[in-house]
């Protein structure tokens, strides 16, 4: 019984790590797309907040 619980826990952990990595990749792609879209609009306020000059 303990081995079954351990196996399920390891699988859940593995799936969770995969989802986190996938989410991170999608966020990076999304931010790249957002910055590309923002440069065409001339508004870089969402992702990059350096200062009034940029």
C-alpha positions as CSV (number, residue, x, y, z in Angstrom):
1,X,0.0,0.0,0.0
2,X,2.8,2.4,0.9
3,X,4.5,1.7,-2.4
4,X,1.3,2.5,-4.3
5,X,1.0,5.9,-2.5
6,X,4.6,6.6,-3.1
7,X,4.3,5.8,-6.8
8,X,1.2,8.1,-7.2
9,X,3.0,10.8,-5.3
10,X,6.1,10.6,-7.6
11,X,3.9,10.6,-10.7
12,X,2.0,13.7,-9.5
13,X,5.3,15.4,-8.7
14,X,6.7,14.5,-12.1
15,X,3.5,15.8,-13.8
16,X,3.6,19.0,-11.7
17,X,7.2,19.7,-12.6
18,X,6.4,19.1,-16.3
19,X,3.4,21.5,-16.1
20,X,5.5,24.1,-14.3
21,X,8.2,23.9,-17.0
22,X,5.6,24.0,-19.8
23,X,3.8,27.0,-18.2
24,X,7.2,28.8,-17.8
25,X,7.9,28.2,-21.5
26,X,4.5,29.4,-22.6
27,X,4.8,32.5,-20.4
28,X,8.2,33.2,-22.0
29,X,6.7,32.8,-25.5
30,X,3.7,34.9,-24.5
31,X,5.9,37.7,-23.1
32,X,8.0,37.6,-26.3
33,X,4.8,37.9,-28.4
34,X,3.5,40.6,-26.1
35,X,6.7,42.7,-26.4
36,X,6.6,42.3,-30.2
37,X,3.0,43.4,-30.3
38,X,3.7,46.3,-27.9
39,X,6.6,47.6,-30.0
40,X,4.2,47.9,-33.0
41,X,1.8,49.8,-30.8
42,X,4.5,51.9,-29.2
43,X,3.5,50.9,-25.6
44,X,5.9,48.9,-23.5
45,X,4.2,49.1,-20.2
46,X,3.1,45.5,-19.3
47,X,6.3,43.5,-19.2
48,X,9.1,46.1,-19.2
49,X,8.8,48.8,-16.6
50,X,12.3,50.5,-16.6
51,X,11.4,54.1,-16.6
52,X,9.6,56.9,-18.4
53,X,12.4,57.0,-21.1
54,X,11.8,53.5,-22.3
